[in-house]
Every structure is written in C-alpha cells, then in structure tokens.
Amino acid sequence: MTTTTATSKKKRHIALGCEGSANKLGIGIIAHDPLTGAATVLSNIRHTFVSPPGTGFLPKDTARHHRAYFVRVAKQALAAAGVSVSEIDCICYTKGPGMGAPLTSVAAGARTLALLWEKELVGVNHCVGHIEMGRAITGAENPVVLYVSGGNTQVIAYAEQRYRIFGEALDIAVGNCLDRFARALEISNDPAPGYNIEQLAKQGGRVLVDLPYAVKGMDCSFSGILTQAEEVVAQMKKGKKGPDGEAITPADMCFSLQETVFAMLVEITERAMAHVGSNQVLIVGGVGCNERLQEMMGAMAVERGGSVYATDERFCIDNGIMIAHAGLLAYETGFRTPLVESTCTQRFRTDEVFVKWRK
Amino acid sequence: MAATEEQQFPLPKILTYPASAPPSLIAQGAEGRLYKTTHLESGLPCALKYRPSKPYRHPILDARLTKARIAAEAKVLDRCYREGVRVPAVYALDAAAGWVMIEWVDGKPVRQGINDWLGERPEDGTPAASEDETPLVDLMKRIGEAVGNLHRTGVIHGDLTTSNMMLKPWASRPSNAGDKAKAVEGDIVLIDFGLATQSSSDEDRAVDLYVLERAFASTHPRAERLFCHVLDSYKPSYKKAPSVIIKLEDVRMRGRKKSMLG
C-alpha cells in the first residue's frame, strides 16, 4: 500500500470498480501514479453466490445476492483501502458481457454511488478488465492472452489498438463445460466447481478415458465433449470399467476431462503464438487459476523459448479491482460514460473496445 | 512461424541418416517442425513435416493425436493431389514416428504477399484514390477459387489462414507488373493439412470459411473489407457453394453469440 503526503496536491488517480457479471460480486479500489503509470491495489473485496451441488446459479437469484451484498461489500472496500470518498476520481462498473440481471443490479449500485458522491462513471468491458489486470499484475508486455472462464473462451492478441480475438469456443465456454460436468458428478460448487474438479483430478491419472478432441483451426468446441463426458458419468454410476479393467472413478473422469480440454486450450494458444510470432502467454479468467492448466501452458511456452504469466485467484476470478484498473486507464485518456448511457449489455465483444491507452 | 536459430531441436530419426545435403529447419509452427531436405536424389528438394511429442499432453492422448493427424494429413493430401487441387505431393510417411515427407513448394506465404502489398498504409485501410487495387483483389479471388476447389473434392482444411497458403511464382507467365503488384502474384498452393478432415457437409465447409474469415480479419485488419471477394469467387466454384455461403451466416451468428457471460 502506498502512502501519500497530505500536503501535496493530487498525486494519484483513484478509481472504485464494481463487478457483478456472473455469480461474483466484487468491489475494488485502485490507485495509479500518473507519472510512472504504476498501479497499486488498495482493496479488493469479493462475495460469491454459491448454489447447491447439482445446480447452477440462476440470474434472478444471483441478482438478488448482488443487491443484498452491494452496500456491505462497498463499505468493506472503502474501509480496507483507507481512502476517503473525496479522493476517488471515478466509479467504474462492468458494462458487459455477462448475465443481464446481475449486471444491471451492480450497475444500479454504481450509478447510486456516482450520484451520491458526484463522481464520473466509466463503463468497462469485462474481458478487457481481465486482460489489463493480468498485464498489470504479471508485467507481461505484449502477450498472447488466453481468457478462460465460465462464459468466455478466447485467444486474444493485441494489434492496432484493439484486443483481437484469434480463436474462441464455437459453442459453450470451457468453464461452462467444467461447471456442468461438476453438476453431473454432483460435486460441490463451493468455493468453485472448477476448483473441486482440479482437486479431485489430482487423485486420478490411472487411466485416460477416451473423450472427443475438438479443435477447429484456432477455435474449439466443448459441447460434444461435455455430452460424451456426461454419458460416461452415467455409465460409471452403473459400474463401467476403464481400459485396465478397473471401475472408473469420478477422479478418473475429472483427470481425463482436464487433460483433454486443457490440451485443446494449450494447442489453440500455441497456434496463435506461432501465428503472431509471440512467445509470451498470459492466462486470465476463472479457469486460469487451475494449476494444471498453468503447468501445461508453461511446458508449451518453455519449448517455444518463452514464458507463461498467470495470476492467482484474487485476480483470475472475477473481481472489482480489474474493472477499476481498466476503467481508470480509460478515464485517464478522457473516456467517460454519461449517466444516460450507463447501460449494460449481455453481448459486448472484446474487440469492440478501442484501446486508446496502448500504442 | 520463423524458426529460432538459437534453439536447437533434436532431429527426428529419419533425418539422422547420412544424406548429401544436411537438413535445415525451416519453421517451427504450432503443430510441429518443418525441415527442408531431399528425397531420393540430391536434386529433389522436399519438406519433412515432423510432429514431435508435446510435453504438455498426456502420452496416450499425444500418441493418438500425432498418429491420427499424420495419417489423416497424408490421406487428404493424396486425395487433393489426385483431384487436381494445388497441394504438395506426398512422397513418404511414417505416422507412428510422426513424420510425412512432401513436395517442396517454392514461393512465399500469402500472408507475406498481402503485407508486402499493404506496406505502410494508413490505419483505416482505405487506399489512396489513385491506387489500383486490382492485383490484390485478384489475389482474393484466387484464394476463393482455391478454397472452392478444395471443398469440391470433399476436403475440409481445418486451419485456413493466409500463412497456410503459398504464392507459387508463375513460371510460364513473364510479368511486366510493377514491384508492388509482383508481391501478390502467383498460384495459390494450400499447405499444412494437419487439421484437415474429409466432409461434404455445408456446416463443415462453412466453419472452414469462417475460420479463414476470422484469421484474415485478425491478421490483415487493413484489408478486411476485401474479404468479400474471396466469398464472391468461392460462390461459383462448385455446385453446392452457394448454400455453404448461406450456412456461413448461421456459423457467424453462432460465433458472435459467444460474448454472453463474464
């Protein structure tokens, strides 16, 4: 945490970011040094809506959760940051993409803060938030970005002031595939289904269950794999034997699914790296905190003479600080979202954002 | 694509036998390594495509993918060659060892040709009013025809990008075009069939076009508006092409929808 001398004039820019595009409500406060551009995280508070095993989070329940916790989380974020309201320059919020009801609930909260404190509003693209936060935390200059979460699977590279999407999932996102697989196995959703799959997979490895492998150029597809995996889970419950004659266990299934889908992700990332001639790769998004994925990506990057950059769950999983950071970058270039335009949109592609703050 | 000189890779076994000319590493793509060597006689250059095992992949999955991909690639190349699609000819292969030896194609990738043409053009991609874009538009049309020819034979490339197309210089047509126009001259030879499959469904063909469209837009944002010429010349290239173009619209919509959740 940085300290500022009370006597000096405004030395740093401060933004408060509100995120709630899925089941995490996050509010964070960030400071930028206008001279060096260095970012300092002042606070990063998150509260997650967890649904019972075997179910997913529904928009209306998630929105209710966000509304119920918004004030509490905002107060915590302010207290933890140790800044007064008057020091804050702008309020940033997730404009999209995401689930409609949770997005609008959090946007209403952000608008309230902006009106109450007489601050400017900045609408932020969620995906750009992930990318910028990943770059700031890891120091990766110009990496190929693999953005993997419950709603998005994209391979992104920066070119000419836009984050261009080189490859993406043609149907469901990889995180959605993992979440729904967890539902089929009735694994706990606490803290996250993907985390529990990862832990369970560590006990697997005895056999590799044959699953489809669907890479199409730089794009990939997960729905067929999910269907097949669900099918095998149904057979497993009836006592299906693996290739070695032993019964298949949930751990074997988690292991096989991870090995297959992560191999696909690493492959499309490698193809994008070869295509743009980069040897840095940055993994962002909730699935990005999976250590097996990071390990596989690392093995690939090392072979290409490069390196992998990843962050931990504080920044990988949806959070308010990334919205504050990306919003503040835009704010510093003069970008504002007038109150009348402070809407949300469920569909908001990464490449729609004009990245004015990068060369 | 450029091979890194500093990095020394162990050669595949097939290249460790004595030869008149030493093999040279041409490119390290995502899929594997491409070596230039000779086939049977020292005057016949050829390309050896080698898929090393990937350290990040589970060994069973790795072996399964490597073998299936080399075998599929050779099979598809052979089919294209017999049907008269411009592709490198297959000389030899060993699928389990992960290599296939193919004809050497002279020339440069289409990607390089387009970039040479675009040069230092301003960002929005609009050419100067005086500029004659015909050579570039012609290239787009040849790309569309090449992809149409491929699809006509029932082959899906699976990874269509401008890096996976070569511009083979015209031997018989002496050109009197300017230097700039020369950058985009030549026959299109499709290469890298590592992800190719055989299919005649509109869906698969449309996805193939979609992959190209997306790769083109992200590689050549300044020439994106010319991509329509690729589709225009694709359309009359074989009988079912118009319905594939219609299907492409569905595939685009499906791709675009993919910005749903955070």
Interface residues (C-beta under 8 A of the other chain):
Chain A: E19 S21 A22 T94 G96 P97 G98 M99 H126 C127 S149 G150 G151 N152 T153 A157 A159 E160 R162 R164 I165 F166 G167 E168 A169 L170 D171 A173 N176 L208 Y213 V215 K216 G217 M218 D219 E259 T260 A263 V266 E267 E270 R271 A272 M273 A274 H275 G277 E295 M296 M297 A299 M300 E303 R304 G305 D318 Q346 R347 F348 R349 T350
Chain B: M1 A2 T4 E6 Q7 Q28 G29 A30 E31 K54 P55 Y56 R57 H58 I60 L61 L65 E123 G158 D159 L160 T161 S163 L195 V207 V211 R214 A215 A217 S218 T219 P221 V251 R254 G255 R256 K257 K258 S259 M260 L261 G262
